[in-house]
Amino acid sequence: MGRPIALLLPGQGSQHTGMATGLYRTDPVFTAAMDEVFTEMGEDGACLLADWLAPDPAVELDHVTRSQPLLFAIDYALGQVVLGWGLRPEALLGHSIGELAGATLAGVFSLRDAVRLVLDRIHRLAGGPPGGMLAVAARPEDVTAFLDGDVVIGAVNAPRQIVLAGPDPALALVEKSLVAQDFTCRRVPSLSPFHSPALAPANAGAAEAIAKLPVSAPRITLYSCYTAVPLTHEDVADPNYWASQPVAAIRFWPALDALLAERDAVLVEAGPGQGLAQLARRHPAVRAGRSAVVSLLPARPGPGERDRSALADAAKSLGVKRHTGQPER
C-alpha cells in the first residue's frame, strides 16, 4: 500500500484573481461543491460568485469579505474533488481559514453551519481596523526587538519564515525598520491584520454565535494550526477555540512537524497557489524522500487551462484516473 494522503488547506494570502476559476463549470465535482457553498451563502453567495469570476471585481479579493469565504469554498471544493477520486485522506492540516474547510471535510461542521460561521466571522472582521501581514525571512527571536504593542508574530510557517501582523501605520513602520537592517520582507495579500490582537474588538461576541452550532468529533484526523496537535471532540466543541482563530497566532510548521512525525505521507495542497507545498518541501521528511508533496493548482495565476492541467497532473501523480462523481456529503 502506498503512503497515506494528507491534505494541506491554505488560508489568507494565497488568494489571487481568477484562482481556480478554470475548474468552474469544467470539473463537475468542483463546480457542484462551489455552487453548494454559494447557495448556502444566499445573497452574499451571489455577490461572491460574481466577484470571483469577474476580471475586475466590485470588491477586491484581498478584502476580508472576499478572500476568506472564497478560500474556504475553494479549499472545501478541492477536498471534495480528492474524495471524488476515491482517495481518503488520513489527516488534514489547514492554515488559517483553511482549518475551517478542513473541519467541514472532517465532519465537525455541516457545510451549512460552517458557512454560517464564515459569514458571521467576515461580517464582524469587516469592521476591524485596516492593517496587514508581512512575511519575514527570520526566526521569531530575530524580530522581537523590532515589534511594538500593536505588531505581533502572527504565524510561524517554517524555521526561518514568519509572518508579522498588525494595524497600519504600525506595521509599515516595523517593515521599514526591518528592511533597513537587511531583513527580507514581503507583504502578504491582506487588508486586515489577521492573527493579531488588533482584531479582538471587532471579533467580540463570536463565541456566543458559534456556541449555537452543533459539532461532531472529527472523522478524519484534523491537526490544529494553532495548537499543533490533533483536535479532539472536546476541542472542537469549545466555541472559544473557533472564535479565537482570527486573533490567535498560527503554528503551521510545528503542526506539520507533528503530522509527519506520526506518518510518512503524500502532502496534497488543496487550494490556490503552492505556498504550503513550498513550505512542506523544506521539511526533513520531504527532503529525505520519506514524504512527498503534490499541488492541485498551479503556483501562479494564469489562464483556466493551467488550472485544468495542474489538476490532471496531480491526479496522475496520485495514481488515480480522473472521473466524474458526486461530492461527499
C-alpha positions in Angstrom: 0.0 0.0 0.0 1.3 3.5 -0.8 1.8 6.3 1.6 -1.4 7.9 3.1 -2.7 11.2 1.8 -2.8 14.3 4.0 -4.5 17.4 2.7 -2.9 20.9 3.2 -5.5 23.6 3.0 -4.2 27.2 2.5 -5.5 30.4 4.0 -5.2 34.1 3.9 -2.5 35.3 1.4 -2.9 32.5 -1.1 -5.9 34.2 -2.8 -5.5 35.8 -6.3 -7.7 37.0 -9.1 -9.0 34.0 -11.1 -8.0 31.4 -8.6 -9.4 28.0 -9.6 -11.9 29.6 -12.0 -10.6 27.3 -14.7 -12.2 24.4 -12.9 -15.6 26.0 -12.5 -18.1 24.6 -15.0 -15.5 22.2 -16.3 -15.0 19.8 -13.3 -18.4 18.6 -12.2 -17.5 17.8 -8.6 -15.6 21.1 -8.0 -18.5 23.0 -9.6 -21.2 21.3 -7.6 -19.3 21.9 -4.3 -18.7 25.6 -5.1 -22.3 26.1 -6.1 -23.4 24.4 -2.8 -21.3 26.9 -0.8 -22.6 29.9 -2.8 -26.2 28.7 -2.4 -25.8 28.4 1.4 -24.5 32.0 1.5 -27.7 33.3 -0.1 -27.3 36.9 -1.3 -23.7 37.0 -0.1 -23.0 34.0 -2.3 -24.3 35.6 -5.4 -22.1 38.7 -4.9 -19.1 36.4 -4.1 -19.6 34.3 -7.2 -19.8 37.4 -9.4 -16.6 38.9 -8.0 -14.8 35.6 -8.1 -15.5 35.2 -11.8 -15.0 38.9 -12.7 -11.7 40.2 -14.2 -12.4 43.4 -12.3 -14.4 42.6 -9.2 -16.6 45.2 -7.4 -14.9 44.3 -4.1 -11.2 43.5 -4.3 -10.3 39.9 -3.5 -7.9 40.8 -0.7 -10.8 42.2 1.3 -11.9 40.0 4.2 -15.4 39.7 2.7 -13.9 38.1 -0.4 -10.7 36.4 0.5 -12.0 34.5 3.5 -15.2 32.9 2.1 -13.6 32.2 -1.3 -10.6 30.5 0.2 -13.0 28.4 2.4 -15.1 27.5 -0.6 -12.2 26.6 -2.9 -10.4 24.5 -0.3 -13.6 22.7 0.5 -14.4 22.1 -3.1 -10.9 20.8 -3.9 -11.2 18.5 -0.9 -14.4 17.1 -2.4 -12.5 16.6 -5.7 -10.0 14.4 -3.9 -12.7 12.4 -2.2 -14.4 12.1 -5.6 -11.2 10.4 -6.9 -11.8 7.7 -4.3 -8.9 8.9 -2.1 -9.5 9.1 1.7 -7.1 11.4 3.5 -5.7 10.2 6.7 -5.0 13.7 8.0 -6.0 17.3 7.4 -4.0 20.4 8.2 -5.4 23.8 7.3 -3.8 27.2 7.5 -6.0 29.9 9.0 -9.4 29.8 7.2 -8.2 26.6 5.6 -8.6 24.9 9.0 -12.4 25.6 8.9 -12.5 24.0 5.4 -10.7 21.0 6.9 -13.2 20.8 9.8 -16.0 20.7 7.3 -14.4 17.9 5.3 -13.8 16.1 8.6 -17.5 16.3 9.5 -17.0 18.6 12.5 -19.5 21.1 11.0 -22.1 20.6 8.3 -21.5 22.7 5.3 -24.5 24.9 6.2 -23.2 25.5 9.7 -19.6 26.1 8.5 -20.9 28.7 6.1 -22.9 30.4 8.9 -19.6 30.6 10.9 -17.7 32.0 7.9 -20.3 34.7 7.2 -20.5 35.7 10.9 -16.7 35.9 11.0 -16.3 38.1 7.9 -19.1 40.4 8.8 -17.5 41.0 12.2 -14.0 41.4 10.9 -15.0 43.8 8.2 -15.5 46.3 11.0 -11.9 45.9 12.2 -9.0 48.3 11.7 -7.1 48.4 8.4 -3.8 46.7 8.5 -2.0 43.7 7.0 0.5 40.9 7.3 4.2 40.9 6.5 6.2 37.7 5.7 9.8 37.9 7.0 12.7 35.5 6.4 13.7 35.3 10.1 13.2 33.4 13.3 10.8 34.8 15.9 13.7 35.8 18.2 15.3 37.7 15.4 12.5 40.3 15.1 11.3 40.6 18.8 13.3 43.8 19.3 11.5 45.4 16.3 7.9 44.8 17.5 5.7 47.2 19.4 2.5 46.5 21.2 0.4 46.6 18.0 2.5 44.4 15.7 3.0 40.7 16.7 4.2 37.5 15.2 1.1 36.2 13.6 2.4 32.9 12.1 5.4 30.6 12.3 5.3 28.9 8.9 8.9 27.4 8.8 12.1 27.6 10.7 13.1 30.9 9.1 9.7 32.0 7.8 7.4 34.0 10.0 4.6 36.4 9.4 4.1 39.6 11.3 0.6 41.1 11.7 -0.8 44.4 12.9 -2.6 47.6 12.0 -1.2 50.3 9.8 0.7 52.5 10.1 2.4 50.5 12.9 3.1 47.5 10.5 4.6 49.8 7.9 7.0 51.3 10.4 8.1 47.9 11.6 8.6 46.9 7.9 10.8 49.9 7.3 12.9 49.1 10.3 13.4 45.5 9.2 14.3 46.4 5.7 16.8 48.9 7.0 18.5 46.0 8.8 18.6 43.9 5.6 15.7 41.5 6.5 13.9 40.1 3.5 10.3 41.1 3.8 7.2 40.7 1.6 3.7 41.9 2.2 1.1 39.1 2.4 -2.1 39.9 0.4 -4.4 41.1 3.1 -6.2 44.3 4.0 -6.8 43.2 7.6 -4.3 42.4 10.5 -5.2 38.7 10.8 -3.8 36.8 13.7 -3.2 39.8 15.8 -4.9 41.3 18.9 -5.9 44.3 16.7 -8.9 42.3 15.5 -10.1 41.3 19.0 -12.6 44.2 19.5 -14.2 43.6 16.1 -14.4 39.8 16.8 -16.1 40.2 20.2 -19.2 38.1 20.6 -18.2 35.5 18.1 -18.1 32.7 20.6 -21.7 33.2 21.6 -22.7 32.8 17.9 -20.6 29.8 17.4 -22.0 28.1 20.6 -25.3 27.7 18.8 -23.8 25.5 16.1 -23.8 21.7 16.5 -20.4 20.0 16.2 -19.3 16.4 15.8 -16.0 14.6 16.5 -13.6 14.8 13.5 -14.0 11.7 11.3 -10.5 12.4 9.8 -7.5 13.4 12.0 -7.6 17.2 12.0 -4.4 18.9 13.0 -4.7 22.4 14.6 -2.6 25.1 13.1 -2.9 26.9 16.4 -2.1 24.2 19.0 -0.1 22.0 16.6 -1.8 18.8 17.7 -4.8 16.8 16.5 -8.2 18.2 17.6 -10.3 16.2 20.0 -14.1 16.2 20.3 -13.7 18.4 23.4 -11.5 20.8 21.4 -13.9 21.3 18.5 -16.9 21.6 20.9 -15.3 24.6 22.5 -16.7 27.7 20.7 -13.8 29.8 22.1 -11.4 27.7 20.0 -13.1 28.7 16.7 -13.8 32.3 17.9 -10.2 33.0 18.7 -8.8 32.0 15.3 -8.7 35.4 13.6 -6.7 36.7 16.6 -4.6 33.7 17.5 -1.1 33.1 16.1 -0.6 30.3 13.6 1.9 27.5 14.3 1.9 25.8 10.9 5.4 24.4 11.0 5.0 22.7 14.4 1.7 21.3 13.2 3.3 19.9 10.0 6.1 18.5 12.1 3.7 16.7 14.3 1.8 15.3 11.3 4.9 13.9 9.7 6.2 12.6 13.0 3.2 10.3 13.1 3.4 9.0 9.5 5.1 9.4 6.1 2.6 10.9 3.8 1.8 12.4 0.4 1.0 16.0 1.3 -1.6 17.3 -1.1 -2.1 21.1 -1.2 -5.8 21.6 -1.9 -6.2 25.3 -2.5 -4.9 28.3 -4.5 -1.2 28.5 -5.3 1.5 26.3 -3.9 2.6 28.3 -0.8 2.1 25.5 1.7 3.7 23.0 -0.7 6.8 25.2 -0.9 7.0 25.2 2.9 6.4 21.5 3.1 9.2 20.8 0.7 11.6 22.3 3.3 10.6 19.6 5.9 13.3 17.0 6.6 10.8 14.1 5.9 10.2 15.5 2.4 13.8 16.4 1.7 14.8 12.8 2.6 12.1 11.4 0.3 10.1 9.7 3.0 7.2 12.0 2.3 6.2 13.8 -0.9 4.3 16.9 -2.0 1.6 17.3 -4.7 -0.3 20.5 -5.5 -3.7 20.6 -7.2 -3.4 24.1 -8.6 -0.6 26.0 -10.4 1.9 28.1 -8.4 1.0 31.3 -10.2 -2.1 32.9 -11.7 -2.8 32.2 -15.4 -5.4 31.1 -17.9 -8.0 28.5 -16.9 -6.3 25.8 -18.9 -3.4 25.9 -16.3 -5.9 25.0 -13.5 -7.1 22.0 -15.5 -3.7 20.9 -16.5 -2.4 21.1 -12.9 -5.3 19.1 -11.6 -4.8 16.4 -14.2 -1.1 16.2 -13.4 -1.9 15.9 -9.7 -4.4 13.1 -10.4 -1.7 11.3 -12.4 0.9 11.8 -9.6 -1.6 10.3 -7.1 -2.2 7.3 -9.2 -5.8 7.9 -9.9 -7.8 8.3 -13.1 -10.0 11.5 -13.1 -13.6 10.7 -13.2 -16.9 12.5 -12.6 -18.8 11.8 -9.5 -20.8 13.4 -6.7 -19.4 15.4 -3.8 -19.2 13.7 -0.4 -22.0 14.6 2.0 
